Amino acid sequence: EMTPEEIAFQTRIDRGEKIEPKEWMPEGYRKMLVRQIGQHAHSEIVGQLPEGNWITRAPTLERKAILLAKVQDEAGHGLYLYCAVETLGISRDELMERLHSGDMKYSSIFNYPTLTWADMGAVGWLVDGAAIINQVPLQRTSFGPYGRAMIRICKEESFHQRQGYAIMMKMAAGTPEQKRMAQDALNRLWYPTLMMFGPSDKDSVHSAQSMAWKIKMNTNDELRQKFVDQTVPQAELIGLTVPDPNLKWNEEKGGYDFSEPDWNEFYDVLAGNGPCNKDRLGARVKAWEDGAWFREALVAHADKKAARPYA
Ligand code: ACO
């Protein structure tokens, strides 16, 4: 049932060739990429909000400078990714419109609040840690502009992950109160982080087609398992406890057995009912509206310059 063009396309994918923007691609491939890269870009931008929340309250000047740089990096990631989506023939204005109307998603994790300074540690350690595990394989994704954006993004994410872990390490070795804050941040963010990898494989709508096209390189459950296996020893090293009574090393599979997150909560957050959905989207819509005068001025200036005759 595949057309000759589609068969030739799949052969290129199977050979490991990269697909570039001006080359022929099936409409479904283009749509899958717009959806995934677009959501990814939106996640980077919305993801600035929970950490931006703590810039003014960082405990030292050094921590403030580090956090500021990290949050700026996330803006950069969003911009590379929007550029990658634009090569697929959709404008940035349309992507924004689709985010603001609730038609396009962003990662569920950013709908949870950041309540204490320890959350800056836990977000860097867990959320950016999960992002790296998800994104390292995407460096080999079949669409050229997406894979290339991932190379730089992963380098920066690994700095982000380490700065988060360094905060956790410091707090876990601090006063009993500080250690309690670190443990509390881990308790609250553990399951929402596991949800970042998406629903279990049996409920993942897009995985099969996305993996056949090498847009996704691994299933959701594979990457979730990898995250747990990597993160549990890191928690143990600094004397924190992963909040899962069923967590147990399984010699046979060479990985941990662990509890699934509450999938009802996951779908509820996706439906817009997480603790911060309204705040997050509200903040993005307000930023867009507040920036309208600036976008108009930029266009007016560009038009004036273009109309000016050369001397
Ligand atoms: N948050 C919000 N939506 C999600 C999440 C999540 N954590 N996980 C899955 N979904 C959505 C999917 O987008 C899809 O909805 P849609 O059809 O309306 O787009 C639906 O749930 C079903 O899930 P899947 O079929 O498994 O979707 P998919 O194959 O796209 O896998 C995944 C989801 C793993 C997130 C994939 O899109 C991906 O790898 N994206 C790139 C990485 C990324 O976006 N990271 C953002 C967070 S990390 C960061 O930026 C700091």
Boltz pocket constraint, residues with backbone or C-beta under 6 A from the ligand:
constraints:
  - pocket:
      binder: B
      contacts: [[A, 35], [A, 36], [A, 39], [A, 40], [A, 41], [A, 43], [A, 44], [A, 47], [A, 103], [A, 105], [A, 106], [A, 107], [A, 108], [A, 109], [A, 127], [A, 128], [A, 131], [A, 134], [A, 195], [A, 196], [A, 197], [A, 198], [A, 199], [A, 203], [A, 204], [A, 205], [A, 206], [A, 207], [A, 210], [A, 216], [A, 220], [A, 270]]
      max_distance: 6.0
